[in-house]
Amino acid sequence: MNKKSMIAVLLIILLATISVLGLPFMTHKIEQHAETIMQTVTATPQPNDDYDSMEYIETQ
């Protein structure tokens, strides 16, 4: 192998190592960002066991 090929291989190995070692930090950053995003509020009411059961509908 000539000098340029060896440098290219070492550079690829270095970039792969940095990517693998940096992955936990990046996933932690993504998780923190996802937790800080405001939750969307919808007009859907909370489920109520009385209204969800068939017994309640039949008794009315």
C-alpha positions, 0 to 999 in steps of 0.5 A, a space after each residue: 500500500 502506498 502512503 495515500 492509501 494508508 492515510 485514507 484507510 486510517 481516516 475511514 477508521 477514525 471517522 467510523 470510531 468517532 461515529 460509534 463513540 458519539 452515538 450515545 451522546 447524540 441519542 441522549 440529546 435527541 431524547 432530551 429534545 423530544 421530552 421538551 417538545 410541548 404536547 399537543 392538546 386535542 378535544 378528545 375527551 378522556 375515556 370514561 368507564 361508564 360510557 364505554 361499557 355496554 351495560 351503561 348503554 343498555 340501562 338507559 
